[in-house]
Amino acid sequence: MKCDLHVHSCLSPCADISMVPGVFKNSFLDVIALCDHNSGKNVRIFSNVLKEFGKVVIPGIEIQTIEDVHILGYFYDIDSLENLTDIVYTHLPKIKYDPEKFGYQLYINEKDEFVGMEFIPLSFPTDLSLSQAVNLINKYNGIPVYAHISRKFGVLYQLGIFPNEDVKVVEVNSKDDLFLARKHGFVALSSSDAHFINQIGERYSIIEGEKSVKNILDSIIEGKVKTIWDL
């Protein structure tokens, strides 16, 4: 299965408003992980729609910590993700949100229609420390993953080291990152971090077996995953 395990929807203020379920229907991908900034509230719609097209949606989120590190969380069920999202919202700044300035944060329905706008500022860092964010993801039986480790907001870019946290999986964006990650004992994923249609599937990972959330997440934990640089 070809799995792009980091894509954004129109709920992320930095993503294009064209990032709706319909654009994924005919993609070559078998699996996507929808990981909007500090929210998992468009996942249920994506899952419902894409299930009809034989595709799996991994419930996900990308939390921005107080250190400005982006950490992904993958979950076995949508309820857990939505419960965690409610908690994350309480850790975001209480400011008046201006969509013209910071970007539109749009909720959608099964017909790719915009049905609401979020006014909690999803593009800002939470007041959660990296340790707190990791613990929160683990509390809901999720899998924490360091996002784009060497790019801005990546753990190496922001901190210069892999801190001693309960994180065993990282997202890499280059072959050099891949070697570095495996040298430190991490399971590595290659994903696109797509914010625009033309970025979907630019990078992906390969996972074998049953096309289900459980098999995909279990395979990641067990390291049964290949990056595009392993092909």
C-alpha positions in Angstrom: 0.0 0.0 0.0 1.2 3.5 -0.8 0.6 5.7 2.3 1.0 9.4 2.5 1.0 9.8 6.3 1.0 13.6 6.5 -1.4 15.7 4.6 -3.5 18.7 5.5 -7.1 19.7 4.8 -8.7 23.1 4.4 -9.0 23.3 8.2 -5.3 24.1 8.4 -4.9 27.9 7.8 -1.8 27.4 5.8 -3.3 24.9 3.5 -5.2 25.7 0.3 -9.0 25.7 0.5 -9.0 23.1 -2.3 -7.8 20.5 0.1 -11.1 18.7 0.4 -11.9 14.9 0.4 -12.8 15.0 -3.4 -9.2 15.7 -4.4 -8.0 12.4 -2.8 -10.7 10.1 -4.4 -8.7 9.4 -7.6 -5.2 9.7 -6.2 -2.8 6.7 -6.5 -2.6 6.6 -2.7 -4.2 3.8 -0.7 -3.8 5.5 2.7 -3.6 9.1 3.9 -3.1 10.4 7.5 -4.9 13.6 7.8 -2.9 15.7 10.2 -4.2 19.3 10.5 -2.5 21.8 12.7 -3.7 21.4 16.3 -7.0 19.8 15.2 -8.5 16.5 14.1 -12.0 17.8 13.4 -12.1 17.3 9.6 -11.0 13.7 9.9 -14.4 12.1 10.3 -15.7 13.5 7.1 -12.6 12.5 5.1 -12.8 9.0 6.5 -16.5 8.7 5.6 -16.0 9.9 2.1 -12.8 8.1 1.2 -13.9 4.8 2.7 -16.4 4.6 -0.2 -13.4 4.8 -2.6 -11.5 2.0 -0.9 -9.1 4.3 0.8 -8.1 4.4 4.5 -7.8 7.6 6.5 -5.5 7.5 9.6 -6.9 9.8 12.3 -4.1 12.3 12.9 -3.1 15.7 14.2 0.0 17.9 14.1 0.5 19.6 17.5 2.8 22.6 17.7 4.4 22.7 21.1 5.6 25.7 23.2 9.2 24.9 21.8 7.7 25.3 18.3 8.3 21.6 17.6 5.7 19.9 15.3 4.8 16.5 16.5 2.3 14.2 14.7 -0.1 11.9 16.5 -1.7 8.9 14.8 -4.7 7.2 16.4 -6.6 4.0 16.1 -10.0 5.6 16.3 -11.5 9.0 15.5 -13.2 9.4 18.9 -9.8 9.4 20.6 -8.5 11.9 18.2 -11.5 14.2 18.7 -11.3 14.0 22.5 -7.6 14.8 22.3 -8.4 17.7 20.0 -10.8 19.2 22.5 -7.9 19.3 25.0 -5.5 20.8 22.6 -7.9 23.6 21.9 -7.8 24.6 25.5 -4.0 25.1 25.2 -4.2 27.5 22.3 -4.0 31.2 22.7 -7.2 33.1 23.5 -7.0 35.8 20.8 -9.4 37.3 18.3 -8.8 35.3 15.1 -8.6 37.2 11.8 -9.0 34.8 8.9 -7.9 37.4 6.4 -4.6 37.8 8.2 -3.9 34.2 9.4 -5.8 32.1 6.8 -9.2 30.5 6.6 -9.9 27.4 8.7 -12.8 25.6 7.1 -15.0 22.7 8.0 -16.5 20.7 5.2 -19.3 18.1 4.5 -19.3 14.9 2.4 -20.0 17.0 -0.7 -16.8 19.1 -0.4 -19.0 22.0 0.7 -17.7 24.5 3.3 -20.1 24.3 6.3 -18.3 26.3 9.0 -15.2 28.2 10.0 -13.0 27.7 13.1 -12.0 30.8 15.0 -9.7 29.1 17.5 -6.2 30.1 16.2 -4.9 26.7 14.9 -1.7 28.1 13.4 -0.3 29.2 16.8 1.8 27.1 19.2 0.1 25.6 22.1 1.4 26.1 25.6 2.0 22.3 25.8 5.7 21.3 26.2 7.0 18.6 24.0 6.9 16.2 26.9 3.3 17.1 27.6 2.3 16.7 24.0 3.9 13.3 23.8 2.3 12.1 27.0 -1.1 13.4 25.8 -0.8 11.4 22.5 0.3 8.3 24.4 -2.6 8.7 26.9 -5.0 8.3 24.0 -3.2 5.3 22.7 -1.8 7.2 19.9 1.6 7.1 18.1 3.8 10.2 18.5 5.9 11.0 15.5 8.5 13.8 15.1 7.4 15.7 11.9 9.9 16.8 9.2 12.8 16.5 11.5 15.3 18.8 9.7 12.9 21.4 8.4 11.5 24.4 10.2 9.5 23.3 13.2 11.2 19.9 13.1 12.7 18.6 16.3 16.3 18.8 15.0 15.8 22.2 13.4 14.3 23.6 16.6 16.3 21.8 19.3 19.4 20.4 17.5 19.0 17.0 19.2 16.6 14.1 19.5 15.4 14.7 23.1 14.8 11.8 25.5 11.1 11.4 24.9 8.9 8.3 24.4 8.9 8.8 20.6 10.1 6.0 18.3 9.0 7.2 14.9 10.1 10.2 12.8 9.2 11.7 9.4 12.2 12.3 7.1 12.4 14.4 4.0 15.7 13.3 2.5 18.0 10.3 2.3 20.4 12.0 4.7 17.6 12.3 7.2 16.8 8.7 6.7 20.3 7.5 7.5 20.4 9.8 10.6 17.1 8.6 11.9 17.9 4.9 11.6 21.3 5.5 13.1 19.5 6.8 16.2 17.2 3.7 16.2 14.0 5.4 14.9 11.4 4.0 12.5 11.4 6.4 9.5 8.4 7.5 7.4 8.5 9.5 4.2 5.5 11.7 3.7 4.6 14.8 1.7 3.2 17.2 4.3 1.0 18.3 1.5 -0.8 21.7 1.9 -1.7 22.0 -1.8 -3.1 19.5 -4.4 0.1 19.3 -6.4 2.0 18.2 -3.3 -0.1 15.2 -2.5 1.9 12.0 -2.7 5.2 13.7 -3.5 6.6 11.4 -0.8 4.9 8.3 0.6 5.7 5.2 2.6 5.1 1.5 1.7 3.3 -0.8 4.1 2.1 -4.3 3.3 -0.9 -6.3 4.5 -4.5 -5.6 5.3 -5.8 -2.2 4.4 -6.9 -1.1 7.8 -6.0 1.5 10.4 -4.9 -1.2 12.9 -2.6 -3.0 10.4 -1.0 0.2 9.3 -0.4 1.6 12.7 0.8 -1.8 14.1 3.2 -2.0 11.1 4.6 1.4 11.9 5.2 0.4 15.5 6.9 -2.8 14.4 9.0 -1.0 11.8 7.5 -2.8 8.9 7.5 0.2 6.6 9.7 1.3 3.7 10.4 4.9 2.6 10.7 6.0 -1.0 14.4 5.8 -0.6 14.2 2.0 0.1 12.6 1.2 -3.2 
